[in-house]
Amino acid sequence: MEIGELIGTGRTADVWALGDGRVLRRYRDGLSAGGEAEVMMHLAEHGYPVPAVWAAERPGDLIMERLGGPTMLQSLVSGAISPAAAGELLAELLRRLHEIPPRAAARPGDRVLHLDLHPDNVLLTAHGPVVIDWSTAAEGEPGLDDAMSAVILAQALLGRPGGAEAAPAILVPLLRGLPPIADHHLAEACARRTANPTMAPDEIALLDEAVTLIRSCATR
């Protein structure tokens, strides 16, 4: 397998170009990508928009379809998509995901959860939005997935100048499109973010304010 140019990098993995319209996503710590691939194939079978995946030779590798188009975050920055439209689309993607039956749920009502669904993990392709980066996927209560998306988005916005003032433009449409988020799901989402080893102390310090912002936006 001949690896081409580095085309993307995240907190835990890098993405390299391959031939034939494919990319290689490689975890830096060698974490197995087998479970992630299985989740994506399960979702694809139910019509959810994910990249096609192929088997990889190394446990920490994931070979996927190379998709064209900007991320939702890039489109927000460029003005190609409005905050309101982005919030509505995120809510739609979460709702659609939670309609899909789980692979091996232990409790009634459990669904497949992304647990990191935010604007930088949505590609806006010519054929529609595609959700990427399923490394954190699990099965559980959909409310936790909704809470994670809201907390990640609020936390990111608060870390930018003027973010608190701009946040309702995307958070209000997101929250209107979802069932009410329970306090215990917000608390668990914050606990997960705090335990995330890629989080910097200044990011963790924003979590309480992020929850306050979410609760304020939920009442608008």
N, C-alpha and C positions, 0 to 999 in steps of 0.2 A: 504494500500500500504506500503510494507516494503522497506525502503530505505537502500541501502548498502553503500559501501565505496565511498568516494569522489575521483573521477577520473580525474577531471579537474576544473580549475578555470580561470575566465577571469576578465575583468574590471568591468562587471556589473552582472555576473551570475556565478553560480557554477553548475557542472555536477556530478550527483550521479548515481551509478550503481543500476539497478533494476534487477529483474529476467527475464527470458524468452527473453534474447537478447535485452533488452531495457535499456534506460537511462532516467534520469530525469534532465532536465535543469531548474533551479529555479533562477529567478531574485531576487536579494537581496532587491530591493526596492519595490517588489510586482507588478511591471509593468505587465500589461496584456500580455499574449503570444498568445491570440486568433488571432490577425491579422497576426502574424508570421506564425502560423500554416496554416492559409488560403492561404497565399502566397506559402508556401512549397507544399501544396496539389495541387494548381493550376499549379505550375511548374512541379510537378511529372506527372500530367495528360498530359503534353506536352513533356514528355521524358527527362526533365532536371535532372541531377544527384543531388538529395537531399535525406536526410534521410527520411524514412517513419515516419509519425507522428500519434499519438493517442490522444484522448481527455484526458484532465487532470481535476482533481477535483478542484484545486485552480487556480485563474486567472493568477498568476505569474509562473505557472508551465507549462512545455512543455515536454511531454513524446515522446521519439523518438527511432528509431532503433539504436542499438549499433553497430557501425562499427569498423572493425579492420583495422590496418594499420597506418603508421605515417602521421603526417601532412607534407605538402610540405616544411615547414620551417625546420622540423626535418630532412627531407631527404636532404635538401640543406646543413645543418650543417654536416651531416654524409658523404656527397659526393655521396649519392645514386642517386641524380638527379643533373644535371649540371645547373648552372645559366641560360644558354641559353635555355635549355629545359623547365625550370620553367617559364621563361618569355614567351615563345611560348605557353605553356599550359594555363597560366593566360589569355593571349589574346584570345585564343580559347574559354575558358569558358565565357569570357565577350561577345564575338561575338555570341555564342550560346544562351546566356541569352537574348540578345537584339533582337533575331529573334522571340522570343515567344510573342504572342499578350498579351497585358495587360488585367487586369481584369476589370478596369473601368477608362480608360484614358480619360482625359478631352480634350486633344489636339491630332491632328494627329501626328504620329511619336513618341509619348510617348511609353515607354516600362517599364517592370519591372526592377528596379534597385536594386542591392545589397547594394551598397554604403560602403562596407567594405570588398571587395574581395581582399585578400592578402594571402601570403603563409601560414599563420597560420590558415586560414579558409578554406583550401582545404585539405581533407583527401585523401591519395593515397592508396586506398583499392585494394584488389586482383582483383576486378571487374572494376577498373578504378577510376578516381578522383570523389570525392563527395564534393559539396560545403555546408558548414555549417554556422551557426550563421546568420540568416536572420532577426535579431532584428531591423536593420536599413533599411530594405527594403522599397521602395517607388515606385511610378511611375513618370516618367519624361523623360528628354532627355538623351539618351544613352551616349552622350559625357560627362555628369557629372559623370556617373559611371566610365568611363574610366579615367577621371581626378582624381577621388578619389583614385582609385587603384594605379595610378602612384605616386600621392602625398604621400600616406601612405607608399608605398614602398621606395621612395626616402628619406622621412623623417626618416624612421627606419634605413636605411643604413647609413645615415649621423650621426646618433647617436652612431655609433659603430666605434672603431678604424680601420682606413683603409677603411671605408665604401665608401668614395667618390671615391677612386680609383677602388673599386670592383663594384660599382653601374652600370656602363655601361654594364657589362656582362649580367645582367638580364634586365635592363631597355631598352636597345636598341632592343632586340628581342620582348619585350612587346610592345613597341611603334610601331615597324614595323608591328606588327600584328593587329593594330587598326587604325581606321580613324584618321587623324590629330586632336589633341586635341586643341580646341579653347581657347584663352586667358581668355575669360569670364568664361569658365568652370573650368579652373585652379584657377581663383580668387575665385569662389564659393566654390571649394573644400577646399581651404585654410581657407575661412571664416567658413566653417563647422568644420574644425579641431580646429580652434581657439575657437569656441563656445562650443566644446566638453568638458564637465566638468571633464572628466577623463584625459585630457591632462595636463601634467606638464609644467611649464613655460619654462624649457629648451627644451622641445619638440616643443612647439609653436615657439620658437626662431629660429628653423631650417627651418621653412616653406619657407621663401624667398629663402634661399639657395637651398631648394628642388626644387622649381620652376625653378630656374636657371639651375640646373642639368638636369631636365626633358627637357627643351628647348635645351640644349646642346646635349643630347642623341637623340633627335628627328631629328637632322640634320645629324647624322652619317649613 
